């Protein structure tokens, strides 16, 4: 246990640590590091590295993500943007054929789909700047897991089955993640000695263990031999960016969430701003759902219209987050009729992979991190001898204006491909803080991430249930285009479904549930710490007792 030493612990800290991740062995890695005297940031490094090993479909050293940090000592908060960036040889039309149409699969499968990874740089940066332990110590559990192997679960089987063809196309990926070219049996042990070696290089040499030297050369050679466009210069140029998180309030809750190049915090706050004056609890359920869907539609329209990498395009974030602007959008919502998305101005010329974890140490420092390689098993391409499965984050760019990406999202120039640019994300690691409690939350799920975080936020604000209920809550979602409300089984009663249909909504039930939310919760009134892992996944929540 991370024993708080009398006199040293912040008097207002929770006094107990908690972790929730998508994999029991990642949760264990975090505990191990807290036990060694690490803080929440060291634990986060250990967890992310462990997830890179035991949940290879979701995130990894070949990917990127956003890390929201809160330091207990002084209340300092920052978002570490370790999102992947487009290679310098990338260009706007790189996934189009001679007639200007997208080539199916080109931005999704194989070496050309991969952007320059950020997770290795994040591990080094966070350990060095915010951790207490050496990087070597914090990476040790992941190295051990990579060497000894992890056991194939049902979820792994399902995701590998879905990506089987693309995995088979990369012999080095197939060798590690498949068994004789087929989905491995339950309990099959996946060992990753090359990945263990790269983790050791990073532990020893920091950034240079990945972005320079032998690993960098192997990555670039492998990518280029398979038709990709990476260069050594791309890797050398990669650096994380510390950004000011998006902040807002809804009722008495302070929200701290992901800033651009994630759309998460902005879209979340826009929706909440549209709901500021609503007594949601008092509305009949169908009216409440209708209002939420209409607010989602409008915020996602703005995502498609305006959002992209803020270092490449001018984005008036202040206007989008302005209450007066939200009030005007709210005024356009018709209580008795759905607004067809195609009557809102369109962009001009414009699942359950990924992973989220939440961690808090006994002093109250905390991390919400959502990390990804995008699709299940990313691009499915693994440069030989590296052990690094590469992302397909390039598909989060707009490959062609108006053409939906893998999550059905459309966009325009703001999110067009350019050299060195970061694709727009929906990842929404978030802190909620009221006078009574702190919540650390997030989830995978592509475009649906933001509405999942929204629904959980509203439950917290309305003081309905606890973390176990919020992660399990049936979900619904609207993202402007396609003009459809998608919902999980059980999200709406038959009566509400009929009412929403009568209001003019297109409704589509999802066959499979979605998301994999991880929550850490600190009830400050009774000083109780709690944590919950989404029952849809295979994760594990742990609380220090
Ligand atoms: O950054 C994004 O928004 C996506 N690449 C996240 C992908 C994701 O959550 C996949 N899970 N279903």
Boltz pocket constraint, residues with backbone or C-beta under 6 A from the ligand:
constraints:
  - pocket:
      binder: B
      contacts: [[A, 351], [A, 352], [A, 353], [A, 354], [A, 372], [A, 373], [A, 374], [A, 375], [A, 393], [A, 396], [A, 424], [A, 425], [A, 426], [A, 427], [A, 443], [A, 444], [A, 445], [A, 446], [A, 447], [A, 449]]
      max_distance: 6.0
